[in-house]
Structures are given as C-alpha cells and as structure tokens.
Amino acid sequence: MKVLLLGATGNLGIRLIPALLLHNHSVVAFVRSSSKLSSLLPPTLLSQIVVVEGDAKSSGSIKKAILDNNCDAVVNTAGLAALMPWQKSELPRIFEAVVQATKVSGMERNKALRVWFLGGMGLLDMPGTRSIVGDYLPIYREHLPNLALLNSISTETIRWSILCPSVMTPRSSTVELPMQAPTGNLIVSATVPPHWKNVWVRKIPLLGPFIVLGLNAGQYTTKLEDNAELIASDLEKGGDEWVGKKVGVWDASQEKHAKK
Ligand SMILES: NC(=O)c1ccc[n+]([C@@H]2O[C@H](COP(=O)([O-])OP(=O)(O)OC[C@H]3O[C@@H](n4cnc5c(N)ncnc54)[C@H](OP(=O)(O)O)[C@@H]3O)[C@@H](O)[C@H]2O)c1
C-alpha cells in the first residue's frame, strides 16, 4: 500500500518507517521538519521514502499529501495526548484534521481510505464491568472525544482502527530495517485488553474495580517495534479484522521469557 505516515519523527512513527518498508509499503512521511527526520533516520532508509512537510492540524495539507501521492492508507501517530485532565495538547485538533482529510479524500476518490489512529489503553472496556478502564484512571482523557468522533463515522467512509496501547518502550534505540519482522510478540484483541485478569474482587462494591485495575496495572507495557509491526502487517494483509475497532495489545514475550 502507499501509506501516509503522520508523526514520523516520534517514538512510534520513526519505528513505523522500517516496519512499513519491510512489509512492502511505499511510505510518505508527513513531518513538521524534514531536517529533524534526516537527523533521526539512517540515509539508507531516508532514500526509500517520500517526505512532505506540513502541520497535522491542517486537514487541507493532509488531504493534499494524500491526493498528491495517491495514498491508500494513513497512519496517524502525530500529537501526544496530555497526561492530566487539566492539561491540553494539540492531539484533538490533529485527530479532527486527520479524520476530516481522510473522509474527504476517500469521498473524492470514491474509495474509503484505511486509517490507523492511536489512542490509549484507557479506551478499552474493562471485562466484567460496564466501564472502560479510563473511567477509573483520570489520565489521557483527550482520547475519549477522539474515539467518540470515530464511532460517529461509518467504516464505509473511513476504514478506521484505533490502537490502544499502554506505555510503549523501545526494544532498540537504533532505527534500522530488521532482517525479519518481529512476529508473535503481541497478543492482540478488539474492544477489551488481552489477557485481563478479571478476578472475583471486582464484585466488591466501589473498591472492586480499583483492585482489579491495580492487579492488572503495569502488565501492559509493550514494545514500540511490536506495535509498529502490528500496524504494518495488518496493512499488508489488507483485511477487515480490526476495522471499526479499538485494539488492545499485550506483550506475549513477557510470558516466553518467564517460562525460560
Ligand atoms: N509512547 C507511548 O508510550 C504511548 C502510549 C499510548 C499511546 N500513545 C499515543 O501514541 C501516539 C504516538 O506516541 P509517541 O510516543 O510516538 O509520540 P511522540 O514521540 O511525542 O511523537 C509525536 C509526533 O507528533 C508530531 N507532531 C506533533 N504535533 C504535530 C503537528 N502539529 N504537525 C505534525 N506533526 C506533529 C511530532 O513531531 P515533532 O518531532 O515535529 O515534534 C512527533 O513526530 C500519541 O498519540 C500518544 O498519545 C503513546
């Protein structure tokens, strides 16, 4: 696929470049500063991609990048959600701009674009309750209206998915084309967090869900490279498995190491 990647200078975005190339995609990186991208990416990878400069708050610029480069998919990693409820980031404006640009581009081309967005783990449903994890953790709340916006859009208009990871850490500080894809490291599920321990204490009035959250918290750190691989391989498959869904991830390699 031809993929427009927003936020290519970020932690996840920079690792998406080799992952997308490994899965035979053409990459158009949309960045605020091409010189920053050049300083982060080895020349061998930089020479394989197209770079467009722009502001991700501008739906017009994103639409132009999509149409000029004939992209069929978009991955938005631009913007970082504010941690506390009283803080504000640019993410909501970026999110709206990407939604608007992908919607209009799809309509003009008469073919809906495939789009991966980023959310946070707080958007996932907490099994055994009617709540989402985020009801109990008042952090990264900017993801909530972003999800509401996606839920208001038919998947015939935008073939969207939203990845909802907890903390993502790097496996390697260097960015390079891997010899082979890092497969099998993630357990992935729609709507709910994979591997969630839904213990009986959840039935304790008021405190129960907090105890469940405490027992599960800290178990959901994943690797940036594995999340990049998930998106890149899904785009290569081109199926509908995650379309219209919020997607949770769990690092299965924790278990592999524990068994050794
Ligand atoms: N990292 C995690 O542990 C984690 C966990 C859960 C969810 N998430 C979500 O995943 C997404 C990616 O995370 P990350 O760690 O890769 O973020 P990051 O390292 O902060 O990267 C953010 C990227 O967005 C770009 N950006 C910001 N404003 C922009 C604008 N107006 N126009 C164009 N580009 C803009 C930045 O470009 P510049 O280089 O020019 O600043 C940077 O490339 C975020 O939405 C975050 O909330 C992250």
The ligand as an SDF file (V2000), in Angstrom:
LIG
                    3D

 48 52  0  0  0  0  0  0  0  0999 V2000
    4.5460    6.4750   23.7540 N   0  0  0  0  0  0  0  0  0  0  0  0
    3.6720    5.7940   24.4950 C   0  0  0  0  0  0  0  0  0  0  0  0
    4.0390    5.0960   25.4700 O   0  0  0  0  0  0  0  0  0  0  0  0
    2.1900    5.8540   24.1620 C   0  0  0  0  0  0  0  0  0  0  0  0
    1.2920    5.0350   24.8390 C   0  0  0  0  0  0  0  0  0  0  0  0
   -0.0530    5.0660   24.4810 C   0  0  0  0  0  0  0  0  0  0  0  0
   -0.4720    5.9060   23.4880 C   0  0  0  0  0  0  0  0  0  0  0  0
    0.4170    6.7230   22.8460 N   0  0  0  0  0  0  0  0  0  0  0  0
   -0.0370    7.6020   21.7790 C   0  0  0  0  0  0  0  0  0  0  0  0
    0.6340    7.2140   20.5990 O   0  0  0  0  0  0  0  0  0  0  0  0
    0.9030    8.3640   19.7870 C   0  0  0  0  0  0  0  0  0  0  0  0
    2.3810    8.3740   19.4050 C   0  0  0  0  0  0  0  0  0  0  0  0
    3.1620    8.3720   20.5700 O   0  0  0  0  0  0  0  0  0  0  0  0
    4.6990    8.7380   20.5140 P   0  0  0  0  0  0  0  0  0  0  0  0
    5.3110    8.3170   21.7950 O   0  0  0  0  0  0  0  0  0  0  0  0
    5.2860    8.2460   19.2290 O   0  0  0  0  0  0  0  0  0  0  0  0
    4.6300   10.3310   20.4680 O   0  0  0  0  0  0  0  0  0  0  0  0
    5.8350   11.3720   20.2390 P   0  0  0  0  0  0  0  0  0  0  0  0
    7.1500   10.6790   20.2960 O   0  0  0  0  0  0  0  0  0  0  0  0
    5.6030   12.5460   21.1180 O   0  0  0  0  0  0  0  0  0  0  0  0
    5.6180   11.8060   18.7160 O   0  0  0  0  0  0  0  0  0  0  0  0
    4.6240   12.7090   18.3660 C   0  0  0  0  0  0  0  0  0  0  0  0
    4.8480   13.0870   16.9360 C   0  0  0  0  0  0  0  0  0  0  0  0
    3.8190   14.0020   16.5710 O   0  0  0  0  0  0  0  0  0  0  0  0
    4.4220   15.0260   15.7970 C   0  0  0  0  0  0  0  0  0  0  0  0
    3.5890   16.2190   15.8580 N   0  0  0  0  0  0  0  0  0  0  0  0
    3.1290   16.8560   16.9500 C   0  0  0  0  0  0  0  0  0  0  0  0
    2.3950   17.9310   16.5780 N   0  0  0  0  0  0  0  0  0  0  0  0
    2.4120   17.9530   15.2130 C   0  0  0  0  0  0  0  0  0  0  0  0
    1.8490   18.8000   14.2510 C   0  0  0  0  0  0  0  0  0  0  0  0
    1.0970   19.8700   14.6100 N   0  0  0  0  0  0  0  0  0  0  0  0
    2.0580   18.5360   12.9520 N   0  0  0  0  0  0  0  0  0  0  0  0
    2.8170   17.4680   12.5640 C   0  0  0  0  0  0  0  0  0  0  0  0
    3.3760   16.6130   13.4380 N   0  0  0  0  0  0  0  0  0  0  0  0
    3.1710   16.8600   14.7570 C   0  0  0  0  0  0  0  0  0  0  0  0
    5.7770   15.2240   16.4550 C   0  0  0  0  0  0  0  0  0  0  0  0
    6.5950   15.9350   15.5460 O   0  0  0  0  0  0  0  0  0  0  0  0
    7.8740   16.8210   16.0240 P   0  0  0  0  0  0  0  0  0  0  0  0
    9.0310   15.8420   16.0320 O   0  0  0  0  0  0  0  0  0  0  0  0
    7.9850   17.8480   14.9710 O   0  0  0  0  0  0  0  0  0  0  0  0
    7.5780   17.3550   17.3940 O   0  0  0  0  0  0  0  0  0  0  0  0
    6.1800   13.7680   16.6400 C   0  0  0  0  0  0  0  0  0  0  0  0
    6.6810   13.2330   15.4320 O   0  0  0  0  0  0  0  0  0  0  0  0
    0.4460    9.5800   20.5950 C   0  0  0  0  0  0  0  0  0  0  0  0
   -0.8210    9.9880   20.1340 O   0  0  0  0  0  0  0  0  0  0  0  0
    0.3350    9.0640   22.0120 C   0  0  0  0  0  0  0  0  0  0  0  0
   -0.6360    9.7800   22.7500 O   0  0  0  0  0  0  0  0  0  0  0  0
    1.7500    6.7140   23.1610 C   0  0  0  0  0  0  0  0  0  0  0  0
  1  2  1  0
  2  3  2  0
  2  4  1  0
  4  5  1  0
  4 48  2  0
  5  6  2  0
  6  7  1  0
  7  8  2  0
  8  9  1  0
  8 48  1  0
  9 10  1  0
  9 46  1  0
 10 11  1  0
 11 12  1  0
 11 44  1  0
 12 13  1  0
 13 14  1  0
 14 15  2  0
 14 16  1  0
 14 17  1  0
 17 18  1  0
 18 19  2  0
 18 20  1  0
 18 21  1  0
 21 22  1  0
 22 23  1  0
 23 24  1  0
 23 42  1  0
 24 25  1  0
 25 26  1  0
 25 36  1  0
 26 27  1  0
 26 35  1  0
 27 28  2  0
 28 29  1  0
 29 30  1  0
 29 35  2  0
 30 31  1  0
 30 32  2  0
 32 33  1  0
 33 34  2  0
 34 35  1  0
 36 37  1  0
 36 42  1  0
 37 38  1  0
 38 39  2  0
 38 40  1  0
 38 41  1  0
 42 43  1  0
 44 45  1  0
 44 46  1  0
 46 47  1  0
M  CHG  2   8   1  16  -1
M  END
$$$$
